[in-house]
Amino acid sequence: MKFTVKFNSRKEHDDYCLAVAKKLQVKQEKKERVINAIDILNKPSKTNWTQEDEDFIKENYGKLPVKAIADTLNRDKASIIRKASELRRNGHNIYKYESRLTQAHEEWLKNKYER
């Protein structure tokens, strides 16, 4: 069963989550999990990738944390990672971390290992 609840403020959202946690008799350390679960349930599902979404990932993957990209595009972290992998397989130059090698190091490696 899925439902959507609209909140006017973050405090109203958190109060609702804590009331649900209390009703379910959730221990204090698990209340944050309840808040996160309700956030996930209320996050609208989005299945189609727009060109703008893909461009945003191409420009920012490796520069911004994956969570920030996911929040910006209203998706979960796993879908961002999967999409980046798909874009990489399709020939786009997307990497989690940029190379820290200097141009001289890259040339040395090319010369040493080229056949």
C-alpha positions as CSV (number, residue, x, y, z in Angstrom):
1,M,0.0,0.0,0.0
2,K,1.5,3.3,-1.1
3,F,0.3,6.7,0.1
4,T,1.5,10.3,-0.3
5,V,1.4,12.9,2.4
6,K,2.0,16.6,1.7
7,F,3.8,18.7,4.3
8,N,4.0,22.5,4.6
9,S,7.4,22.4,6.4
10,R,10.2,20.1,7.3
11,K,9.2,20.4,11.0
12,E,5.7,19.2,10.2
13,H,7.2,16.3,8.2
14,D,9.5,15.3,11.1
15,D,6.7,15.6,13.7
16,Y,4.6,13.3,11.5
17,C,7.4,10.8,11.2
18,L,8.1,10.8,14.9
19,A,4.3,10.2,15.6
20,V,4.4,7.2,13.2
21,A,7.5,5.9,14.9
22,K,5.9,6.3,18.4
23,K,2.7,4.6,17.2
24,L,4.8,1.7,15.9
25,Q,6.7,1.7,19.2
26,V,10.0,2.2,17.4
27,K,13.1,2.6,19.6
28,Q,14.9,6.0,19.6
29,E,17.8,4.8,17.4
30,K,15.5,3.6,14.7
31,K,13.4,6.7,14.4
32,E,15.8,8.2,11.8
33,R,15.2,5.0,9.7
34,V,11.4,5.6,9.9
35,I,11.9,9.2,8.7
36,N,14.1,8.1,5.8
37,A,11.6,5.3,4.9
38,I,8.7,7.9,4.8
39,D,10.9,10.2,2.7
40,I,11.5,7.4,0.2
41,L,7.8,6.5,0.0
42,N,6.9,10.1,-0.6
43,K,9.6,10.6,-3.3
44,P,7.9,10.5,-6.7
45,S,9.1,7.7,-8.9
46,K,10.6,8.8,-12.1
47,T,11.5,6.3,-14.8
48,N,12.3,8.2,-17.9
49,W,15.6,10.0,-18.2
50,T,15.5,13.3,-20.0
51,Q,18.4,14.7,-22.0
52,E,18.8,17.4,-19.3
53,D,19.2,14.7,-16.6
54,E,21.8,12.9,-18.6
55,D,23.7,16.2,-19.3
56,F,23.6,17.0,-15.6
57,I,25.2,13.7,-14.8
58,K,27.8,14.1,-17.6
59,E,28.8,17.5,-16.2
60,N,28.7,16.7,-12.5
61,Y,29.5,13.1,-11.9
62,G,32.8,13.0,-10.1
63,K,32.6,16.7,-9.2
64,L,29.6,16.5,-6.9
65,P,28.7,13.7,-4.4
66,V,26.3,11.2,-5.9
67,K,23.8,12.0,-3.2
68,A,23.8,15.7,-4.3
69,I,23.2,14.6,-7.9
70,A,20.4,12.2,-6.8
71,D,18.7,14.9,-4.7
72,T,18.9,17.4,-7.5
73,L,17.4,15.0,-10.1
74,N,14.9,13.6,-7.5
75,R,16.2,10.0,-7.9
76,D,18.0,7.5,-5.6
77,K,21.8,7.1,-5.5
78,A,21.7,3.7,-7.1
79,S,19.9,5.0,-10.2
80,I,22.5,7.7,-10.7
81,I,25.3,5.2,-10.5
82,R,23.6,2.9,-12.9
83,K,23.0,5.7,-15.4
84,A,26.6,6.9,-15.1
85,S,27.7,3.3,-15.9
86,E,25.3,3.1,-18.9
87,L,26.6,6.5,-20.2
88,R,30.2,5.2,-19.7
89,R,29.4,2.0,-21.7
90,N,28.0,4.2,-24.5
91,G,31.2,6.0,-24.9
92,H,30.9,9.1,-22.7
93,N,33.9,10.0,-20.6
94,I,32.3,9.8,-17.1
95,Y,34.5,8.8,-14.2
96,K,33.9,9.0,-10.5
97,Y,37.3,10.6,-9.9
98,E,39.4,12.7,-12.2
99,S,42.9,11.6,-13.0
100,R,45.6,13.1,-10.8
101,L,48.4,12.2,-13.2
102,T,50.3,15.0,-14.8
103,Q,50.7,15.2,-18.5
104,A,54.3,14.0,-18.2
105,H,53.2,10.9,-16.2
106,E,50.6,10.1,-18.7
107,E,53.1,10.3,-21.6
108,W,55.6,8.2,-19.7
109,L,52.9,5.5,-19.1
110,K,51.9,5.6,-22.8
111,N,55.5,5.2,-23.9
112,K,56.2,2.4,-21.4
113,Y,53.1,0.3,-22.1
114,E,52.2,0.9,-25.7
115,R,53.0,-1.9,-28.1
